[in-house]
Amino acid sequence: MSFQDQIIQGIPSELPPKKLRNPAISHAPKRKDILSPEEKKLALSNALRYFPKEWHQELASEFLEELKSYGRIYMYRFMPDYKMYARPISEYPNQSKQAAAIMLMIQNNLDPAVAQHPEELITYGGNGAVFQNWAQYLLTMKYLAEMSDEQTLHMYSGHPMGLFPSSPEAPRVIVTNGMMIPNYSKPDDWERFNALGVTQYGQMTAGSYMYIGPQGIVHGTTITVMNAFRKKLKNGQSSRGKLFLTAGLGGMSGAQPKAGNIAGCVSVCAEVNPAAARKRFEQGWVDELIEDLDQLVARVQRAKEAEEVVSIAFLGNVVDVWERFDQQNIFVELGSDQTSLHNPWAGGYYPVGLTFEESNQLMANDPVAFKEKVQASLRRQAAAINRHAAKGTYFFDYGNAFLLEASRAGAEVMAENGIDFRYPSYVQDILGPMCFDYGFGPFRWVCTSGKAQDLRKSDQIAAEVLKEIMEHAPTSISQQMQDNITWIEEAEKNKLVVGSQARILYADAEGRRKIAGAFNKAISEGEISAPIVLGRDHHDVSGTDSPYRETSNIYDGSRFTADMAIHNVIGDSFRGATWVSIHNGGGVGWGEVINGGFGLVLDGSQEAGRRLKSMLFYDVNNGIARRAWARNTGSMEAIRREMDRTPGLKVTFPELVDEEIFENLIH
C-alpha cells in the first residue's frame, strides 16, 4: 500500500500485527501509576472506542499492558510503517492545499530527527505531545486528506472531533490542548486525565504543529546570550573565551550550544540523558562531548585561556558542574538552566547523585522519594549558583520554571522583599524590554517544497526587506534590526535546518507583514516553487500569558490574567489564519500559562495577501497594545508609531501617574 493510500485509509481495515518499541531511539519515561482500578477500566474503554468491537478483546489486554508498563496507552501497534518526515507538499493526498500543508507540519513534528520521543508522539519538553496515541494521528491525517476548503477540523487535545461545515474564510483547523477547568490544572491532574486519554500537554508548538526543531529557539537563545554578554561585559570586551554554563539538550534546550557558538563564547551544557546529548552532537549542534568532570574542568580552563569559541556537552548532572567550577574557581560569566522544570516530577529534571536509569526507576516506583530528591537537588544547585553570583556571575532564569520550583523546594532564591526572585527572568531583563515591548518576536516559516533553494531564496528576500526597513527605523530598535539582519544573512552558513526547510527570525509587525507579502509575491511569480507556511513560537509578543516568562515584565498587576492569549487566538481566527491553537501549559508548566498560536499558508494568491496583512497586523499589535496599557515604555512608543501609520487603529492609552501624589495618601 502506497503512502497516499495509507493516509486515506486512516484506521486500518484489518488489525495490524503487534509492534515493539524501537530500542535505538529515546522514549518517554514511565509515568505515574495514578489511576484507580475503575479509572483504568475507563482509560481502556476510552482507548478501545477508536476501533471495531471485534478487536476489543485482543487490544484490551495489550493496552492494559501499555498502561502498566508506561503509564499511558500509546497504541504502538498502530504506528505507521512509512518513514515519518516532512515530505514535499505535492506528495500528500488532499482536497485542500491548506490541509496538505498542515499534514506536512504534523509529520515534521513527529520526525525522529526532530521529535524528542517520536514513538510516544512527544516532540519536546518531555511531555509536549502532538497526539495522545497513534489512532488519533491516523484519523487526523485521514480527515485532513479528505477535507475541503469549506470544512474545519476541530482538535480536542489530540483527538479529532470531526469535520464541520464552515467557509473558505474560516480556519481549516482549530486546536485546543489541556484546556481544563481552572481547579483541575495541578500537575497530578495532568497525570490523571492524560492517562485517561481525555487531555494532553501540547507544550507550545508541539500540539499546534509549528515546531521546527531546535532552530525554533536557537535564534531567541542567541539574542538572549548576546545581550546578556552586552549587559555583563564592559564596552569593547569580546565574548570570546567567556563562559556560559547551562543545562538541558533534550528539546528546545538543544539549541543552547549552537547559540553559544553564534554568540562567540565558551558554552558548557550539562545533560543527564546520553541519547539526547549524542543526538545533538551527531546533528552538529554541539562541538564536543565530555563524560569526565576532571576532563571538563581542564578543557574549560584551556578554552578560557585561549579565548576559544567552542560548545561542550557534559554527560552528567549540572549540579556537579556548578559545584566543581566553584571549587576550582572557574569564573562563569553567564549562567542559566533550560531543563524542563515545568515537568519536574516526570522526567523534566533529574536529581544529582542518581544515574539517568536510577532516576527513571525511582520516578516510576517511588514518586514521593523522587520528588524529595529533586527538591534537594534544586536546593544544592541554587546554593552553588548563589556562590557564583557572589563572584560576579550574571544568572538569569530561562523561563523553564527553575526559580519557581527552586523556591517551592525551599532554596534561597527569593529577593529581600520575599515576593520577587533574586535573579531576573530573561524576559524581564532582555527579551521583554528589548523585543516583545516593541513587537519583535519569533516569526518563522517553512518551505513546503522541501527544497533548499526555496529556503535560500526566502532568506534573501527577508534580508532585503529588513534592510529596507532599517533605513527608516528609529534608533530604539536599530540594535534589534541589525542583529536580525546579521542572523538571516548567516543562517545558511550556521546549518540550522533539522527536518523541514524552515527558518526563524525576530521581526516586528511591519517586518512580518512586509516579509510575508514579499514571499507571497515570489510564490505567485514562481521564484519560490511551492506554498510557504507562516507561524511563530507561542513565546511571543501576543500569544502567551505567562507570569513567570512571556509576561513577566508586565508590572500593572495583570500578569496573571490570560485575556491577551484568548483574544489572540480568536482575533487571528477571523482575520485569516489557516489554523489556530490555544493551550494550557507550555514551557513553564501545566496550570502556569495559557498560550495561543497560528499557522498561515501563503500560496501566492491575492486572498493570501489579504489574509496576511490583516492577521499578522493583529497578531502582533494585540500584545503591544496590552503592554502599552501596562505602561511599558517601549510598547507605548511602538503603538504610537503604529497608530500614526495605520488608519483605523485606535487603542486606549494610559495616562501616567506621578508617584508623588501617593506620598501622603497611603501609609
Beta strands, then each sheet from edge to edge (+ up, - down):
strand 1: 122-124
strand 2: 128-129
strand 3: 151-156
strand 4: 159-165
strand 5: 173-177
strand 6: 243-247
strand 7: 266-271
strand 8: 288-290
strand 9: 310-315
strand 10: 334-335
strand 11: 394-395
strand 12: 441-447
strand 13: 502-507
strand 14: 532-536
strand 15: 544-545
strand 16: 579-584
strand 17: 594-602
sheet 1: 1+ 2-
sheet 2: 4+ 3- 5- 16- 17+ 14- 12+ 13-
sheet 3: 4+ 3- 5- 16- 17+ 15-
sheet 4: 8+ 9+ 7+ 6+ 10+ 11+
end
